[in-house]
Amino acid sequence: MKTAIARLLGTTMLGLAAGAAAAQEELNALVWCDHTDPKLIEPFEEEHGVTVNLREYEGTGAALALLEQSRPGDWDVLVIDGIDVFRAVEAGILAPLPEDELPEADFFPEVVMKENNSADGVTYAVTEKFGYNTISYNAEAVDPADMQDLSTVWSDKYEGRITIYDYYLPVMGLAALASGIDTADITADDLETIGGVMSDMRANAASVAGVVAAQTALATGEVDIVVGGGEWLTAVLQEEQPELTWTIPDEGAVRWSQSIGVLADSEKPDLALEFVKYIVSPEGQARLATSSCFWGMPANMKAGEHLTDAQKEVLRWDAQETYLANTQLYPAPDTDLDIEMQDLWLETLQQ
Amino acid sequence: MSARADSLKGWGFAAPALLWTTAFFVVPFVVMAAMSLATLDGRTLIWGLHADNYLELAEERYLWRAVLVSLEITATVTVVSVVLAYPLAWIIAFRVPARWQRLALLLAILPFWTSYVVRSYAWLLVLAREGVVNQTLMTLGIVAEPVTLANTRIATVTGFVHFFVMLLTLTIYANLVQLSPNYRRAAMDLGANAFQTFRHVILPLTLPGIATGAFLTFVLCIGDYITPQILGGNTELTVPQVIMVQLGRRADFPLASALAIVLMALVTLAYLACARWLRIDRL
């Protein structure tokens, strides 16, 4: 009898524990891989007593398709390419954000990007991180002076020693800059010129590689230059291979940015907003900037107070003013131009 | 009544498989076929009977070139894998003592135990300029400078062959061990030498095993995204890679579906070829 009661009590206790666990609030976020670092997420979970479920995606199209196929309320937070916020706004999937609760006054002014993150005066997303698609290289294998001139970088002097980052927008942005075309001014008429530059680039490249493959190629000496690379590519390799570095050429480079917003269908908008506020807070920004997946500059300047000198050196904190002045946001084409640019990219790869 | 009961029982046994196939193959296939005939207006999906995607496939050089590249790589991988796997299966079946055959098969499939992605990256390192292959070639004085192997079609084919030789070894071995030794003895008795016995007796009898393995190799190879993406270095694009690009940023599901239908058509043709000439349908 005692055993039976003990079992009943045990079962009840287990049931209650399971119920309590199930009752713990959950937040579902569709993110880039840098948000999956536990050192970024755990402090928020502990502070709010919630579980944050994260799902990585690649490509805005894939994210929008996933959201379309999900039930309303499945997702609460979206991290999205800064140039694609307008696509999410057009699709009606982002909720307005209370501007007065966002610390944008502490941001690097160039990355607030109101024109990208808002529509008709309503803010839908906030920049959380940025960096550069530029030239990464092995300083022991190439002449650093050559890396300041884009036409020399992908000239036949370095034939077979180059890999191109496998994303057409930043690479075509670099090709545009090399041709004297501002990334914001690219039109269909410019594609012939840009295509010519990319053909030269492609002819001298050993490969066109994604993040891991490009890092591997640079780290193993398979190539000495990554066109489209930057701090996000070499920062995690810096400690073991300090000779792997990056620069912004004299012609300039392109800048990437990522934004974060709350989904309009979220059933936990308050918690989702708290998560966004945590991510753009100085502490969250410092953790996001040095995520184990990839490093990048935090949008919030106050994150500097939570970064070590060594971390700031890797991020080149003190050079940001110059870099921001010498870089342009990577191209944000409309649908028709986007199709033409992607076709040109694939055509170039198949050459 | 009994016949009807038997019939019902038969449907009862077949029902789970039929339901499964309908839910996870037929329905998705119909949706994909319908999607391939839809079109995108900006970012709006327009359903209908549009041939735009198939016309684009015919007109855009990079698209039909992707089909050609996929076919070339798949054909090369299939042939090379068969040529390498057959002797290996033969040795295991006829030269390795029976008690060691299990161990030999285990060793043959050992690479299956590692992750496909990890294995591809491992090959990337092996074939790199500073990798084992180049170091060996240079140490032996065969080449003075490192040879470009990684990020080429050679690398893609190597990665595929490493995987599919294991698969083919298993299917051919299974076929070889089923052959009665009397076939060989009879051929020898009739005056055939070892080569003639192999050419006219053993090889024809093992064609089903080869065809099965070759067909599986074809299907798995032509639809693979990982190996060409990691090892090929995007120096040329296969159909699955182009599909991924269409989906990644633009979510162009109609064009991606049309490409997937083309892939399925190629696989169907391969099956029909096997069924027609190699009688795979009898297996």
Chai-1 contact restraints between the chains, C-beta under 6 A:
chainA,res_idxA,chainB,res_idxB,connection_type,confidence,min_distance_angstrom,max_distance_angstrom,comment,restraint_id
A,G59,B,G248,contact,1.0,0.0,6.0,A-B,restraint_1
A,G59,B,R249,contact,1.0,0.0,6.0,A-B,restraint_2
A,T60,B,R249,contact,1.0,0.0,6.0,A-B,restraint_3
A,G61,B,G248,contact,1.0,0.0,6.0,A-B,restraint_4
A,G61,B,R249,contact,1.0,0.0,6.0,A-B,restraint_5
A,G61,B,R250,contact,1.0,0.0,6.0,A-B,restraint_6
A,G61,B,A251,contact,1.0,0.0,6.0,A-B,restraint_7
A,A62,B,G248,contact,1.0,0.0,6.0,A-B,restraint_8
A,L64,B,A251,contact,1.0,0.0,6.0,A-B,restraint_9
A,A65,B,A251,contact,1.0,0.0,6.0,A-B,restraint_10
A,D166,B,N234,contact,1.0,0.0,6.0,A-B,restraint_11
A,A206,B,N151,contact,1.0,0.0,6.0,A-B,restraint_12
A,S207,B,N151,contact,1.0,0.0,6.0,A-B,restraint_13
A,S207,B,G233,contact,1.0,0.0,6.0,A-B,restraint_14
A,V208,B,N234,contact,1.0,0.0,6.0,A-B,restraint_15
A,T220,B,A128,contact,1.0,0.0,6.0,A-B,restraint_16
A,G221,B,E130,contact,1.0,0.0,6.0,A-B,restraint_17
A,E222,B,A128,contact,1.0,0.0,6.0,A-B,restraint_18
A,E222,B,R129,contact,1.0,0.0,6.0,A-B,restraint_19
A,E222,B,A150,contact,1.0,0.0,6.0,A-B,restraint_20
A,T335,B,G42,contact,1.0,0.0,6.0,A-B,restraint_21
A,L346,B,Y62,contact,1.0,0.0,6.0,A-B,restraint_22
A,E347,B,Y62,contact,1.0,0.0,6.0,A-B,restraint_23
A,L349,B,N234,contact,1.0,0.0,6.0,A-B,restraint_24
A,L349,B,L237,contact,1.0,0.0,6.0,A-B,restraint_25
A,Q350,B,Y62,contact,1.0,0.0,6.0,A-B,restraint_26
A,Q350,B,R65,contact,1.0,0.0,6.0,A-B,restraint_27
A,Q350,B,L237,contact,1.0,0.0,6.0,A-B,restraint_28
